[in-house]
Amino acid sequence: MKDKAFARSVHREDIVAGAAELGVPLEEHVETCIRAMQGIAEELALKGI
């Protein structure tokens, strides 16, 4: 999230707010999202990344 070139169009505030709404630490929220995306990587055209 520190690298502004990565996912340039993503509003970091939205990610932080989403974690807060769920009542989970930001790091846990990001890990959960990554694991979920890994589970459907082929459908998201992320296979092998």
Beta strands, then each sheet from edge to edge (+ up, - down):
end
